[in-house]
């Protein structure tokens, strides 16, 4: 799950069903190819493809019309 603790921050979290807790998987430093932090976006998970899909939102005050996918690799 991509999300942020603060507005315009980018964090990567993974649910651990064994412990029943979220685990912060955000790399430090962030890889160069990562997208900018977004707000007001939509994140869904495609179970068949095992891929997270992030759509739209805004970066700062600017609307974003992009579509990104992440399969964890």
MITOR-269124 format. One record per residue (C-alpha): residue number from 0; x, y, z negated; chain; residue in three letters. Coordinates in Angstrom, 1 decimal. Each point is the difference from the previous one (the first is absolute). Example, Ala and Ser with C-alpha at 12.3 -4.5 7.8 and 13.67 -1.06 7.14 Angstrom:
2
<site nr="0" x="12.3" y="-4.5" z="-7.8" kette="A" rest="ALA"/>
<site nr="1" x="1.4" y="3.4" z="0.7" kette="A" rest="SER"/>
//
This chain:
73
<site nr="0" x="0.0" y="0.0" z="0.0" kette="A" rest="UNK"/>
<site nr="1" x="1.4" y="3.4" z="0.9" kette="A" rest="UNK"/>
<site nr="2" x="-1.0" y="2.7" z="-2.3" kette="A" rest="UNK"/>
<site nr="3" x="1.4" y="2.8" z="-2.1" kette="A" rest="UNK"/>
<site nr="4" x="0.3" y="0.9" z="-3.6" kette="A" rest="UNK"/>
<site nr="5" x="-0.1" y="3.7" z="0.9" kette="A" rest="UNK"/>
<site nr="6" x="-1.4" y="1.9" z="3.0" kette="A" rest="UNK"/>
<site nr="7" x="2.2" y="-0.5" z="3.1" kette="A" rest="UNK"/>
<site nr="8" x="2.1" y="-2.8" z="-1.5" kette="A" rest="UNK"/>
<site nr="9" x="0.5" y="-3.3" z="1.6" kette="A" rest="UNK"/>
<site nr="10" x="0.2" y="-3.2" z="-2.1" kette="A" rest="UNK"/>
<site nr="11" x="-0.3" y="-3.7" z="1.0" kette="A" rest="UNK"/>
<site nr="12" x="-1.8" y="-2.2" z="-2.5" kette="A" rest="UNK"/>
<site nr="13" x="-0.6" y="-3.8" z="0.1" kette="A" rest="UNK"/>
<site nr="14" x="-2.7" y="-1.8" z="-2.0" kette="A" rest="UNK"/>
<site nr="15" x="1.4" y="-3.0" z="-2.0" kette="A" rest="UNK"/>
<site nr="16" x="-3.0" y="-2.4" z="-0.6" kette="A" rest="UNK"/>
<site nr="17" x="2.1" y="-2.1" z="-2.4" kette="A" rest="UNK"/>
<site nr="18" x="0.7" y="2.8" z="-2.4" kette="A" rest="UNK"/>
<site nr="19" x="-3.1" y="2.0" z="0.9" kette="A" rest="UNK"/>
<site nr="20" x="2.0" y="3.2" z="0.4" kette="A" rest="UNK"/>
<site nr="21" x="1.1" y="2.3" z="2.8" kette="A" rest="UNK"/>
<site nr="22" x="3.8" y="0.0" z="0.7" kette="A" rest="UNK"/>
<site nr="23" x="1.7" y="3.1" z="1.4" kette="A" rest="UNK"/>
<site nr="24" x="1.9" y="-1.1" z="3.2" kette="A" rest="UNK"/>
<site nr="25" x="1.0" y="3.4" z="1.2" kette="A" rest="UNK"/>
<site nr="26" x="3.6" y="-0.1" z="1.3" kette="A" rest="UNK"/>
<site nr="27" x="2.4" y="2.7" z="-1.2" kette="A" rest="UNK"/>
<site nr="28" x="1.1" y="1.7" z="2.1" kette="A" rest="UNK"/>
<site nr="29" x="-2.9" y="-0.2" z="2.4" kette="A" rest="UNK"/>
<site nr="30" x="1.0" y="-1.5" z="3.4" kette="A" rest="UNK"/>
<site nr="31" x="0.5" y="2.6" z="2.8" kette="A" rest="UNK"/>
<site nr="32" x="-2.9" y="-1.5" z="2.1" kette="A" rest="UNK"/>
<site nr="33" x="-2.7" y="0.4" z="-2.7" kette="A" rest="UNK"/>
<site nr="34" x="-2.9" y="2.3" z="0.7" kette="A" rest="UNK"/>
<site nr="35" x="-0.5" y="3.2" z="-1.9" kette="A" rest="UNK"/>
<site nr="36" x="-2.2" y="0.0" z="-3.1" kette="A" rest="UNK"/>
<site nr="37" x="-3.7" y="0.3" z="0.9" kette="A" rest="UNK"/>
<site nr="38" x="-3.2" y="0.9" z="-1.9" kette="A" rest="UNK"/>
<site nr="39" x="-3.6" y="-0.6" z="0.9" kette="A" rest="UNK"/>
<site nr="40" x="0.8" y="-3.0" z="2.2" kette="A" rest="UNK"/>
<site nr="41" x="-1.5" y="-3.5" z="0.4" kette="A" rest="UNK"/>
<site nr="42" x="1.9" y="-3.1" z="-0.8" kette="A" rest="UNK"/>
<site nr="43" x="-1.4" y="-3.5" z="0.8" kette="A" rest="UNK"/>
<site nr="44" x="1.5" y="-3.5" z="0.0" kette="A" rest="UNK"/>
<site nr="45" x="-0.4" y="-2.3" z="3.0" kette="A" rest="UNK"/>
<site nr="46" x="-0.2" y="-3.4" z="-1.6" kette="A" rest="UNK"/>
<site nr="47" x="0.3" y="-1.9" z="3.3" kette="A" rest="UNK"/>
<site nr="48" x="3.2" y="1.8" z="1.0" kette="A" rest="UNK"/>
<site nr="49" x="1.3" y="0.5" z="-3.6" kette="A" rest="UNK"/>
<site nr="50" x="0.5" y="3.7" z="0.8" kette="A" rest="UNK"/>
<site nr="51" x="-0.8" y="3.3" z="-1.8" kette="A" rest="UNK"/>
<site nr="52" x="-1.4" y="2.7" z="2.4" kette="A" rest="UNK"/>
<site nr="53" x="0.2" y="3.7" z="-1.0" kette="A" rest="UNK"/>
<site nr="54" x="-2.1" y="2.4" z="2.0" kette="A" rest="UNK"/>
<site nr="55" x="-0.3" y="3.8" z="0.1" kette="A" rest="UNK"/>
<site nr="56" x="0.0" y="2.3" z="-3.0" kette="A" rest="UNK"/>
<site nr="57" x="2.2" y="3.1" z="-0.2" kette="A" rest="UNK"/>
<site nr="58" x="3.6" y="0.9" z="-0.6" kette="A" rest="UNK"/>
<site nr="59" x="0.1" y="3.1" z="-2.2" kette="A" rest="UNK"/>
<site nr="60" x="-2.7" y="2.3" z="1.5" kette="A" rest="UNK"/>
<site nr="61" x="0.2" y="-1.5" z="3.5" kette="A" rest="UNK"/>
<site nr="62" x="-2.4" y="-2.7" z="1.3" kette="A" rest="UNK"/>
<site nr="63" x="1.6" y="-3.3" z="1.0" kette="A" rest="UNK"/>
<site nr="64" x="-1.5" y="-2.2" z="2.7" kette="A" rest="UNK"/>
<site nr="65" x="2.5" y="-2.8" z="-0.1" kette="A" rest="UNK"/>
<site nr="66" x="-0.4" y="-3.8" z="-0.5" kette="A" rest="UNK"/>
<site nr="67" x="2.7" y="-2.0" z="-1.8" kette="A" rest="UNK"/>
<site nr="68" x="0.4" y="-3.7" z="-0.8" kette="A" rest="UNK"/>
<site nr="69" x="2.2" y="-1.8" z="-2.5" kette="A" rest="UNK"/>
<site nr="70" x="0.3" y="-3.7" z="-0.4" kette="A" rest="UNK"/>
<site nr="71" x="2.6" y="0.2" z="-2.8" kette="A" rest="UNK"/>
<site nr="72" x="3.0" y="-0.6" z="2.1" kette="A" rest="UNK"/>
//
